[in-house]
Amino acid sequence: MVATQQAATLPAARAVELTKVYGTGDAAVRALDGVSLELERGHFTAVMGPSGSGKSTLMHCMAGLDRPTAGHAFIGEHELDGLDDADLTDLRRDRIGFVFQSFNLVPMLTAGENITLPADLAGASVEREWFDALVRQLGIVDRLEHRPSELSGGQQQRVACARALIGRPELIFADEPTGNLDSNTSTEVLGFLRDAVSEHGQSIVMVTHDPLAAAYADRVVFLADGSVAGEIRSPSADAVLAQMKKLGR
Amino acid sequence: MRRITLRGLLARKLRLALTALAIVLGVTFVSGTLVLGDTLNRTLGDLVGSVYQHVSFEIRGKAAFNEKTPQGVTGTADRKPVPESIAAEVRRLPGVADVFGSVGGYAQFVAPDGSSIDDGAGKNLGFAYDPNSQLSPFRLVAGRAPTTAHDVVIDKATATKYHFALGDPIRVLLPDGQSTFTITGIVTFGDSNTLAGDTLAGFEQTTAQALFNSRGHYDSINVLAAPGADNVQLQEAISRLLPTGVEVVSGQAVANELTDAVDNELSFLSTALLIFALISLFVGGFTIFNTFTITVGQRTRELALLRVVGASRRQLMRSVLGEAALTGLAASLIGLGLGVLAALGLKALLGAFGISLPSAPLVFQARTAIVAIAVGVGVTVVSAIVPARRAVRVPPVAALVEHSEDQPAATPRRRIVAGVVLGLVGLVALIAGVSGANLTLVGVGSGAMLVARALLARLVARPLADVLGRPLRMFGTPGKLGRQNSMRNPGRTAQTAAALMIGIGLVSTIAVLGASLSTSAADQVDSAVTADYLVTSSGGFSRSVPATVSGLPGVTATTAVYRGQFEFGNSLSSLAAVTPAGLARTVNLHMVDGSGTPALAAGRLLVDASTASSDHLHVGSVVPVRFAQTGAGTMTVGGIYKTNPLIGSFVTGEQFFLAHFDTPLPSGVLVKVTRGTPGFQARLNRRLAAYPNLTIQTRAQFESQQKASINQLLGLIYVLLALAVMIALIGIVNTLMLSVFERTREIGLLRAVGMRRGQVRAMVRSESVIVALFGAVLGVVVGTGIGLALASALRNNGVTNLSVPVPSLIAFVILSALLGLLAATWPARRAANLDVLAAIASQ
């Protein structure tokens, strides 16, 4: 809650004229073409766009997983450009949470160990009460000693959510978190993410191509051909679908 | 299908290179050994051939013993000398062009700095130099032949190495003292500067006879037939002149005998090296087995897809085995090329451990290539059979379902049964071998147990890795993850560690055996020798030494020791002889029955307790014996002493010995001094300064020298086994690389959620260390067991004490852990440098 209290003057993350070019010469592909974007603190933002629109690249560059060709990315007050691999790694560990589409958990660690993994890597301890509250809320109390292979897909994704939330990071990146889940479990997982924002002021950005998922967000940003192609605040699934259709899907 | 095999190979170049490396090293070792063996054979064979190139016949005493004695080129110790007069008679026969009587014996040069010249394993040979005859194998390359009693010709190798020039004086140690001669000539042996590392001193014929106690006779007589003479008739004519006990044989026959003798000695060396080479290949086989198992696992979908599109099982089998065969072939060819270098390396290695071999151009036979390639390809293909069978059992449907490569599979029951049965058979063989002191059974048992242990290793892999990895938790999450990674596929961990286990197991076996030998040797010296000082030399030494020593003030007793061969019953045995007078104060024989000193003085035979019991001998038994010089006779057993390998099985008195051996040289003098004779060793050294070939040691020094020579041999074996350990490490590198490759996404995830590169490296290293420790601990345990079994089986061959060198064994384990750390270097770097994004995105 420290992050939210320290006055929300700064956005949780910012992209300034982010450009990413793959390849050179004739084969060069501009995945990102000068994207500028602010992700507000305490908001749930969805990023949508057709395949190849650059939404994943944008996520990766903003989360310090990939380096942009030009432009700047910020997490809170930290600019990512100047950081070396070790600093970026620490930043990811301490200030960013991740939820991926699949393969979210380390197979040899129990669910509980997976949740505390970032803290363990930092040699820090987790807030016990927060941990207990999270696992209770996610309904995985009796699953903590299980290995990922012994969990259902939905349970695995809930564990991943707990891992992302436990450190109260500045921002959680969720990359198609419901892509591999059936509709019931999708609803559950999206509900948790929504609650985290609403109840605890967590900032979340989610890449998705599912309008139903995007409808959980406070704001949907559309990308097309490496550029921002509009946004909708307080979206409904229908509005999102309409916008997507306009973008040529 | 062939194209798929080739494409598959190329797609996995890195893995292929690592797998091949294991085979390359093994084949290098094998072909290096073969090349070295052939080279030595050819060299020494040529040398022997050149000696008898011009000799038509050799006249010599008949062999005294039925059993062949190991003999050098000039070794005639087991033959009676031939009377001088025969030479003159043979010379008068029609058809004889030339005759020369040869005489030889101990003659050791002293270098200008006063040290004795003794290069490696070579002998110090003195001989009668034949100035005119074409019969001589020696070629004068400078100066002139010796003509007076003060002249000597020396071999070119010694002259070159110690900068002797014509006209220089040179001190020579001889059986009866020493003299200074003038160098009148430099000789080569055939085309070689020396004779297989021996030093050569050529004297004028009658001088040589005098120096080597051969007045009036020769060791042998060489005959050169005139051109056009009928050799068959000539041989008959010569044999009619000969007294009984003397024979004439063709030069070719003698050359063949010597070549056989040389081959015999060399084949022991080659066989020993070959065994180590095969051990390396065997360990290499484990690496290959493991690699193919893992790659087949990783390619399950690919293989299944091939099945879907119509590849038959037979085709898949051929594809996998074809890949193995090609890998093996490529590796064998490289190994073959490197083998030539390895031959030079092996020679240098043996040289470093005191086994010097003559230098000659390397001999590369077609057989070497055939054997190396057959063995290399064979090991690779055989190791790939089980993985290949696994590959063909992949059902086509596996192409369509999500597949997890990293799931631990249960140990097949057949494997457990096979392991347990093999282990039990091994145990039974081992117990039978140990109790019956049967080395072969112990070897078979040990081998079976080693393989059984390798088969069953995966059963203990998880619990053992768990325990071994526990301390790594202090390195935080990476250590914990490394430990868990090592436990996640126990089969793989066990297989990887098995190769190292065999390597470390053999090293531990040798360590235990060596330590037992070492303590046994020390114990034997302690129990048998009560003398304060021991004077010894690598060969024999001058007969004047014992008297010189006993004249020193403070000396209370001296005992001269001689050694020779005689036939006891029907077998050739070593006979020791001692001066009875001082024996009681220098040697403790621990008599079990009969008397010591009086029996020796009376020329009786003392035998050790184990011989006495096996041959049912007791005091007063009369036994048939035979000596080379004096022929058959009998000896009476005068006493039985406690078995001590340092003394040997048979001892008699000096007087008796001198009467039955031709000019024997003492091999040692034991000296007892009155207590508190300060500075005695210095005085002894000064008094014996004229004999630089002598080693003068206190009993403690002698004891540590015995240990040192055992340790040197151990060192050589360690170096030879190091290759097997190295190949095992390559196996660890290989498995880790494959695991890292397999866990790309997992590592990507860990990096994404905040694992630093250093922590990734630490994780991979932890796993490597655990695998290495796993192999080392099992290896040390099994090796110690086998070592103790072997040592007890050898209890009749001088290993009287068992000893476990705990510090060495602990050092092996620690060293293995460090090597594991080293093996992880590359895989750890690869894992740490994985592109996070690519890793997450990879399927």
Interface residues (C-beta under 8 A of the other chain):
Chain A: H60 L65 D66 D85 A86 T89 D90 R92 R93 D94 F98 F100 F103 N104 L105 V106 P107 M108 L109 L117 P118 D120 L121 A122 G123 S149 R163
Chain B: S404 D406 G476 T477 L481 Q484 N485 M487 R488 R745 E746 L749 L750 R751 A752 V753 G754 M755 R756 R757 G758 Q759 V836 L837 I840
